[in-house]
Amino acid sequence: MKKFFQELKDFALKGNVMDMAVGVIIGASFQGIVTSLTNDILNPILGIAFSTDFSNVVIPLFGDNCIYVGSFLSAVINFILMAFVLFCLVKAMNRLMALGRPKVAKTPAAPKGPTQEELLAAILKELRAQNERETSTAK
């Protein structure tokens, strides 16, 4: 049981887990800003075409049933904005982390050896020379 808790502690205190927790908290708090932007600014602007708030646009069906197109599209806009913002944050963090890494000198590439054709040509040449030596000593 002690080993289990030690493994849990090692896992929880790794940098990646802590970074992920910070990212989740920042993402959740930023979600409120993106939701407000969608609901309070974009929906009224898009709603001008429908003479109502865009999130209230519905397609009536039979009876009391409706398809809430405006609400769904508002959620899609909200998702796209959130994904864009998180992409920008991750890109900026990666750039900052790259600045902190020491530059590694590139090692020179190993010299290239002969190609397969060149090796086969050299073997053929050697076999011909060996064959000529054998025939000249046999005479």
N, C-alpha and C positions, 0 to 999 in steps of 0.2 A: 504494500500500500504506500509505503514511503517513496518507493521508486516512481509510482504513478504520479504522486504530487510533485516530485522533483521534475519529471518530464513535463507536467502541466505548467509549472513555473518557468522552465526553460522556454517552452513554446510561447507563453504569454508575454515574456519579457524580450523576445526577439524584436528587432527593429521593424520588421515587416508587419507584424501584428499591430504594433503601436501606430505605425504609419497608417495602416488601414483603418484603425479606430478613429484616428484624427480625421481622415478623409470622410468617413461616414458621418461624423458629427458636423463637419463643415458642410458636407452635401445636404444634410437634413436641415441645417439652419438656413442655407442658401435657397432651399426649396420654397420657403415662405416668400422670399423676394421674387423668385421667378413666377410663382403662383399669382402674386399681386400684380406683377407686370402683365401677365396674360389676362387676368380677370378685370383689372382696373384700367388698363390702358389699351391693350390690343383688342379685346372683345368689343368695347364700345366703338372703336374705330371701324372694325369689321362689321359691326352691327348697323352702321349707317346704311349699308346696302339693303338691309332687311328691315329697317325702321324699328329695330328693337335691339336689345343686348344680344350679341352673337351667341352667347351660351344658352339663350332661351329659344333658339331656332329649333323647331321640331317638324317632323313629317307625320301628320296624323294617319293612323291606320284604322282598321275596323273597330268600332266601339270606342272605348276610352284609351286604347293603346296608342303609343306614339314612339317614333324613333327620334331620339334626342341627338340629332346631328351636330348641333352647335356645341353641346356639352362634350361630345366625343372629340370634335375637332379642337376644342380648347385644350383638352387633355393631351392631344397629339402635339399641339404647339408648345405646350408646357414642357413635354418630354424633349422635344427638339432643342428648345432653349437650354434646358438643364444639361443635356448631353453636350451641347456646344460649349457651355461654360466649364463643365468638368474637363472636357478635352483641352481647353485653353489652360486650365490650372495644371493638369498633368504635364502638358507640354512645357509650361514655364518651370515646373519643378524639375523635370528632366534636364532642362537647359542649365538650371542652377546647380544641379548635382554634377553635371559634366564640367562645369567651371572649377569645381572643387577637386576633381580627380587629377592626379599627376599624369602628365603626358608620358606615354610609353614610347621609347624610341623604336622605330621599326627595324627589325633584324633583316639583314640583306637576304635575299632569296638564295637558296642553294643553287649552285650551277647546274644547268640542265645537262643530262647525259645524252648519249646518242639515241636516236630514234630507233624503232624496231627495224625499219628498213636498212638503216646504216649498220646495225648489228648483223642482220642477215647477210648483207653484202660483204662484210668483213669475214664472216664465217665461210661464205662461199669462196672468197679469195684465198683464205687459208687452206680450205679443202683442195682447191685446184693446185695450189703450190705444193701441198703434201702429196697429191696424186702425181704431179710432175716429178717430184723427188723419188718416189717409189718406182716410177716407170724408168727413170734414168739409171737408178742403181740396179734394176733388174736386168738391164741390157748388158 
